[in-house]
């Protein structure tokens, strides 16, 4: 059984229905989850090579559903106790978007010859 004095890492590894997340801890975990997803999607979009609106749509289409699945299925939190879906999804999303853009641009330019691209 996990107590409230355990570290966040312990709480993540031994997620349980009987455990209640502190709102600040949950928001921190979801923030870093989105950062990791943003970097991973940025790598994918840079390697594949997605350009223009398609990369942004892939980011939103991956990060939002996986975040919802993470806090509903794995962490087993009731979203209404923490402000609803919108608050749990939007909190930290702009920072994850910035990480996504940075990684996407760096990986894309590293893998593909951009000197011949015409706009």
N, C-alpha and C positions, 0 to 999 in steps of 0.2 A: 504494500500500500504506500502511496506517495503522500508525504506530508507537505504542508505549505512552506516549510523551511528548506526543502530540497531545491537544488539549482534548476534553472530553466532546462538545461540539457537532460537532467534526470526526468523532468516532467515530460519532455518530448519523447524520450525513449520508452517510458512506461506510461503512456497515455491511458487514462481510465475514465469510465463514466462517473465514478465517485469523486473525481477531482474537480474542483472549481478553480478556473483561471482568474487571476487578478487582471483587471482590464488593461493596466499598463504593461504587464508581462505579455498578455496576448497580443497587444498592438505591436510590441517590440518583435515578437516572434513572427508575426505576419509581415512586418516591415522587412525583416531580413529574408524571409521566404520569397517575397516579391523581388528583392534585390538579386537573389540567386537565380530566380526564374528569368528576370530581365537580362542578366548576363548570358544565361544559357540560350535564350531565344535570340539574343544579339549575335552569338556565335553561329547559330543555325542560319539566321538570315544573311549573315556575311558570307558563309561558305556556300549556300545554295545557289545563287545570289539573288536575293529579292531586292527590288528597287521600287522607289516611289511608295504609293499608298499600300501596296501589298505587304510590305514589311510591317507597317503600322497595324494593319488588320491582323496579321499573324501574331504580333505582340499582344493585342487585346484579346484575340481568340484563344490564346494559350494561358496568359497570366490570370485572367478573370475566372475562367472555369476551374483551373487547377487550384487557385486560392480558395474558392468556395468548397471544392472537394476536400482540401486539406483541413480547413477548420470544421467542416461538418462531419466528415468521415473519420479522419485520423484523430484530431483533437477533441471531437465530440462536444462542441460547445453549442449552446442555444443562442443563435445570433440575436434574438430579441433582447436577451439580457445585456448585450454589449452595444446596442444602438442599431441593430438591423444589418442587413446585407450591405447596404450602401456604405455605411461607416466602416465596416470591416474590409470592404474592397477598396474604397477610395483612399483610406489612410495609408500613406506611403507609396501610392501608385505614381505620383509625379517623380519621385526620386528613382523608382524602378524604371520609369520611362527614360530618365536621363542616363542611367546605367546602360539600358538597352541601346540607346542611340550611340553612346560612346563606343561600346563594344561592337555594334553593327558596323559603324564607319571604319573602325580600326581593322577589323577582320576582313571586311569587304575590300579595303584598299590593300591589305596584305596579300590576299589571295587572287585578286583580279587586276588586270591591266586597265587602269582608268584613264590612260592617256588618249585613248581613241573613242571615248564616249562622247556622243553628240547630243546636245539638248535641243 
